[in-house]
Amino acid sequence: TVLQFLGEGVQLRDGYIKKEFFLELLAKDFTHAFDGLEYRVLHIYGDADDLVPIESIPKHFSNTLLVKGGDHELEQKKMMAQWVQPCVNFLI
């Protein structure tokens, strides 16, 4: 499971997120958090995301960008080349 993967938490480049934070998130229902915002959200998703499978996302947005070969972080150059400019275009 994801919690087994987390261990005691997740070390990030600029900090650390404790396991308790993720446990709190699991207890919340975010299903309707974006109701009414469908056209104001750009959902960028990697088709190779092994942390959050797309099937687990109940809400689908009209503005969705699927990054081919994209993992959860989408930080590799070949991935960024697919989403950075479309993101800028969406914002302006």
C-alpha positions in Angstrom: 0.0 0.0 0.0 1.0 3.7 -0.2 1.4 3.8 3.6 3.9 1.0 3.6 5.8 2.9 0.9 5.8 6.0 3.0 7.4 4.5 6.1 7.6 7.3 8.6 7.1 10.0 6.0 8.5 11.4 2.8 11.8 13.3 2.4 11.4 16.1 -0.1 14.1 18.3 -1.6 13.2 21.2 0.7 11.7 19.4 3.7 9.9 16.4 5.2 6.3 15.4 5.3 5.3 13.1 8.2 3.2 10.0 7.7 0.5 11.6 9.9 -0.2 14.2 7.3 -1.0 11.5 4.7 -3.2 9.6 7.2 -5.2 12.8 7.7 -5.6 13.2 4.0 -6.9 9.6 3.7 -9.7 10.5 6.1 -10.9 13.4 4.1 -13.2 13.3 1.1 -12.0 15.7 -1.6 -14.5 14.4 -4.2 -16.4 17.7 -4.4 -13.6 20.1 -3.6 -13.4 21.3 -7.2 -17.2 21.4 -8.0 -17.9 24.5 -10.1 -14.2 24.9 -11.0 -13.9 22.4 -13.8 -13.0 25.0 -16.4 -10.6 26.8 -14.1 -8.4 23.8 -13.4 -5.7 22.3 -15.6 -5.2 18.7 -14.6 -1.7 17.6 -15.6 -1.3 13.9 -15.2 1.5 11.4 -16.0 0.2 8.2 -17.6 3.0 6.2 -15.8 2.1 7.6 -12.3 2.6 4.7 -9.9 1.6 6.7 -6.8 -1.9 7.9 -7.9 -3.4 5.7 -10.6 -5.7 7.7 -12.9 -8.5 5.2 -12.2 -8.4 6.4 -8.5 -9.4 10.0 -9.5 -13.2 10.3 -9.4 -13.3 13.7 -10.9 -12.3 14.4 -14.5 -11.7 17.9 -15.8 -12.4 19.4 -19.2 -8.8 20.7 -19.2 -6.7 17.6 -18.8 -3.2 17.1 -20.1 -1.8 13.6 -20.1 2.0 13.4 -20.1 3.2 10.4 -22.0 5.6 8.4 -19.9 5.0 10.8 -17.0 5.6 9.7 -13.5 4.1 11.4 -10.4 6.7 14.2 -10.2 6.8 15.1 -13.9 10.2 16.7 -13.4 12.3 15.0 -16.1 13.1 17.2 -19.1 11.2 15.0 -21.6 8.1 15.2 -19.3 8.4 18.9 -18.7 8.7 19.5 -22.4 5.1 18.1 -22.7 3.4 20.2 -20.0 5.3 23.5 -19.2 4.2 25.4 -22.4 0.6 24.2 -22.3 0.5 25.2 -18.6 1.7 28.7 -19.5 -0.9 28.9 -22.3 -3.6 27.9 -19.9 -2.7 30.6 -17.4 -2.4 33.5 -19.8 
